[in-house]
Amino acid sequence: MARGWESKSVKGQIDDSHLEKKDVAAVVSKGRHINRPPRPSREKEALLLARTRLLSDMQSTENPRYKVFLETSLAAVDKQISEIQ
């Protein structure tokens, strides 16, 4: 008995999943997003986080060689950010 009930439950969940996918696909194909505010691309977001980390490290380091490395890295990140925009 438990097996029959479980399989019916699983079948219902699978059916619901397919319906949700169809609904989401229809909404996305029309160019609308569900409950999502516009946000920058993940790549740009990651670069901005890396830039923030580099600036923080530059302020806290006293090693001149490491500071030069961080400045070079910051320039590379800034270039990548400008290419995305």
Rosetta blueprint (number, residue, H / E / L):
1 M L
2 A H
3 R H
4 G H
5 W H
6 E H
7 S H
8 K H
9 S H
10 V H
11 K H
12 G H
13 Q H
14 I H
15 D H
16 D H
17 S H
18 H H
19 L H
20 E H
21 K H
22 K H
23 D H
24 V H
25 A H
26 A H
27 V H
28 V H
29 S H
30 K L
31 G L
32 R L
33 H L
34 I L
35 N L
36 R L
37 P L
38 P L
39 R L
40 P L
41 S L
42 R H
43 E H
44 K H
45 E H
46 A H
47 L H
48 L H
49 L H
50 A H
51 R H
52 T H
53 R H
54 L H
55 L H
56 S H
57 D H
58 M H
59 Q H
60 S H
61 T L
62 E L
63 N L
64 P H
65 R H
66 Y H
67 K H
68 V H
69 F H
70 L H
71 E H
72 T H
73 S H
74 L H
75 A H
76 A H
77 V H
78 D H
79 K H
80 Q H
81 I H
82 S H
83 E H
84 I H
85 Q L
